[in-house]
Amino acid sequence: MTAITAHNPLRVGIVGTGGISRIHAENIARLDGRARIVAATDIDAERVRDFVETWNVDTGYPSLDAMLASEDLDIVHLCSPPGLHKEQAIAALSKGINVLSEKPPALSLADMDEIAAAEQAHGAQFATVSQHRFGGRAQWLRDRVQDGALGRALTAVCNTLWYRPDAYFEVPWRGNWNIEGGGPTMGHGIHQMDTMLSLLGDWHEVVAVAARSSRPVETEDISHAIVTLDSGAVVSVVNSLVSARETSYLRFDFEYATVELEHLYGYSDDSWTITPAPGYEDRVAEAWKLGPHGIGSGHAAQFAAIIDAIEADEPLPVRLSSARGTLELIAGIYASAFTGARIRRGELDASSPFYRSMEGSGAPWAAELQKASASGV
Ligand SMILES: NC(=O)c1ccc[n+]([C@@H]2O[C@H](COP(=O)([O-])OP(=O)(O)OC[C@H]3O[C@@H](n4cnc5c(N)ncnc54)[C@H](O)[C@@H]3O)[C@@H](O)[C@H]2O)c1
């Protein structure tokens, strides 16, 4: 492909003009004109009109089909509720248009495999938003894992301790299995788990517990998991929507240093700290000086990487093959929590109910919820 510049920008179509679409628009505006939103669609006419006016978009459409029929797009960004991602992705891929989907990319491993089949059939690519992989210090840590400067990763902590009041779940697609696809394990902790796996490598086995402690949801509002990685490192993962002192916290204990990242929805260099193990101070200080510096996490960094990949005719970053391990881990957490079993990576094949839905064979509290709803409580 020819150079993607302000004179020849990537032509983007936005699907769903709610909350996250604004982050997409703001971050596209930071790309020196290399991408332009030329079209947007939402089933809510007022929202799409407002989005088109605010972001100077050429045309708003009442449906994805209408947008795909009229526009010559390079990529569509799916900013719609998770339960729509698969069908909308397949609609765009089957027209040969690349897709960047907000997280989670799909509701299940089965849906992910259907998207992969559509990619193959139509020769277009599907990528997932995973903005925290793209900050400078995450790239730095990926490089240090590769070059071994900090030694082996021995253990890690991966916490998403967020707070969502009951009112948050009034949006009809939240808190249920068939549209949001899960609770904080699926919808919120996915960021931290994905970043952790992208740094430390694939997982091997998980054992987990999930609970519906207090929120008006069908899904869990808390999960705890112990994950063993292929490398042998053992990771504690906590996902919660009931934690008043909110934090997104990743801690990596390597042989020669502890590296910590604490933020909420996005990080800068200042969000990271390093503590050398005794005797390794000089070696760790040298490693810490290496770049890249000054790149915060956020959608703009991932969008820029996508444009570079399209320009270079390379695979998009965070394709399905790269995101699948994270969705498999999420399915593994639910499968372990709901059945009491230890789950190995690769075990959740088409014969497992957890392949088709994160709810799988059913949450332990499902019967109680059904009884309560039948009695009108
Ligand atoms: N990457 C992140 O940090 C991040 C943060 C927040 C949300 N998200 C993800 O973004 C997605 C959207 O979340 P949100 O908070 O913006 O939700 P939202 O409810 O604010 O917006 C979703 C929009 O999609 C529209 N929509 C519904 N059906 C549609 C259809 N058939 N065609 C087109 N539009 C349709 C709705 O009318 C709404 O305007 C979710 O997958 C969510 O998990 C990601």
The ligand as an SDF file (V2000), in Angstrom:
LIG
                    3D

 44 48  0  0  0  0  0  0  0  0999 V2000
  -10.7980   -0.2720   25.6680 N   0  0  0  0  0  0  0  0  0  0  0  0
  -11.3790    0.2540   26.7240 C   0  0  0  0  0  0  0  0  0  0  0  0
  -10.7040    0.7330   27.6470 O   0  0  0  0  0  0  0  0  0  0  0  0
  -12.8810    0.2860   26.7970 C   0  0  0  0  0  0  0  0  0  0  0  0
  -13.5090    1.1450   27.7150 C   0  0  0  0  0  0  0  0  0  0  0  0
  -14.9210    1.1830   27.7320 C   0  0  0  0  0  0  0  0  0  0  0  0
  -15.6610    0.3580   26.8940 C   0  0  0  0  0  0  0  0  0  0  0  0
  -14.9910   -0.4960   26.0420 N   0  0  0  0  0  0  0  0  0  0  0  0
  -15.7490   -1.4000   25.1540 C   0  0  0  0  0  0  0  0  0  0  0  0
  -16.3780   -0.6220   24.1240 O   0  0  0  0  0  0  0  0  0  0  0  0
  -17.6120   -1.2300   23.7330 C   0  0  0  0  0  0  0  0  0  0  0  0
  -18.7360   -0.1950   23.8590 C   0  0  0  0  0  0  0  0  0  0  0  0
  -18.7940    0.2750   25.1780 O   0  0  0  0  0  0  0  0  0  0  0  0
  -19.4260    1.7230   25.5360 P   0  0  0  0  0  0  0  0  0  0  0  0
  -19.1140    1.9410   26.9600 O   0  0  0  0  0  0  0  0  0  0  0  0
  -19.0340    2.7160   24.5240 O   0  0  0  0  0  0  0  0  0  0  0  0
  -20.9810    1.3810   25.3940 O   0  0  0  0  0  0  0  0  0  0  0  0
  -22.1710    2.3930   25.1150 P   0  0  0  0  0  0  0  0  0  0  0  0
  -23.4050    1.6830   25.5290 O   0  0  0  0  0  0  0  0  0  0  0  0
  -21.8510    3.7370   25.6950 O   0  0  0  0  0  0  0  0  0  0  0  0
  -22.1490    2.5620   23.5060 O   0  0  0  0  0  0  0  0  0  0  0  0
  -22.5100    1.5200   22.6350 C   0  0  0  0  0  0  0  0  0  0  0  0
  -23.2190    2.1500   21.4410 C   0  0  0  0  0  0  0  0  0  0  0  0
  -23.5010    1.1360   20.4820 O   0  0  0  0  0  0  0  0  0  0  0  0
  -24.7550    1.4440   19.9230 C   0  0  0  0  0  0  0  0  0  0  0  0
  -25.3570    0.2810   19.2620 N   0  0  0  0  0  0  0  0  0  0  0  0
  -26.1530   -0.6770   19.7940 C   0  0  0  0  0  0  0  0  0  0  0  0
  -26.5310   -1.5440   18.8200 N   0  0  0  0  0  0  0  0  0  0  0  0
  -25.9530   -1.1220   17.6690 C   0  0  0  0  0  0  0  0  0  0  0  0
  -25.9520   -1.5930   16.3390 C   0  0  0  0  0  0  0  0  0  0  0  0
  -26.6390   -2.7060   15.9900 N   0  0  0  0  0  0  0  0  0  0  0  0
  -25.2470   -0.9080   15.3970 N   0  0  0  0  0  0  0  0  0  0  0  0
  -24.5590    0.2100   15.7430 C   0  0  0  0  0  0  0  0  0  0  0  0
  -24.5200    0.7140   16.9990 N   0  0  0  0  0  0  0  0  0  0  0  0
  -25.2010    0.0540   17.9410 C   0  0  0  0  0  0  0  0  0  0  0  0
  -25.5780    1.9510   21.1090 C   0  0  0  0  0  0  0  0  0  0  0  0
  -26.7270    2.6720   20.6890 O   0  0  0  0  0  0  0  0  0  0  0  0
  -24.5410    2.8150   21.8080 C   0  0  0  0  0  0  0  0  0  0  0  0
  -24.5720    4.1530   21.3480 O   0  0  0  0  0  0  0  0  0  0  0  0
  -17.7890   -2.4490   24.6470 C   0  0  0  0  0  0  0  0  0  0  0  0
  -17.3160   -3.5960   23.9850 O   0  0  0  0  0  0  0  0  0  0  0  0
  -16.8990   -2.1280   25.8460 C   0  0  0  0  0  0  0  0  0  0  0  0
  -16.4160   -3.2860   26.5150 O   0  0  0  0  0  0  0  0  0  0  0  0
  -13.6340   -0.5230   25.9670 C   0  0  0  0  0  0  0  0  0  0  0  0
  1  2  1  0
  2  3  2  0
  2  4  1  0
  4  5  1  0
  4 44  2  0
  5  6  2  0
  6  7  1  0
  7  8  2  0
  8  9  1  0
  8 44  1  0
  9 10  1  0
  9 42  1  0
 10 11  1  0
 11 12  1  0
 11 40  1  0
 12 13  1  0
 13 14  1  0
 14 15  2  0
 14 16  1  0
 14 17  1  0
 17 18  1  0
 18 19  2  0
 18 20  1  0
 18 21  1  0
 21 22  1  0
 22 23  1  0
 23 24  1  0
 23 38  1  0
 24 25  1  0
 25 26  1  0
 25 36  1  0
 26 27  1  0
 26 35  1  0
 27 28  2  0
 28 29  1  0
 29 30  1  0
 29 35  2  0
 30 31  1  0
 30 32  2  0
 32 33  1  0
 33 34  2  0
 34 35  1  0
 36 37  1  0
 36 38  1  0
 38 39  1  0
 40 41  1  0
 40 42  1  0
 42 43  1  0
M  CHG  2   8   1  16  -1
M  END
$$$$
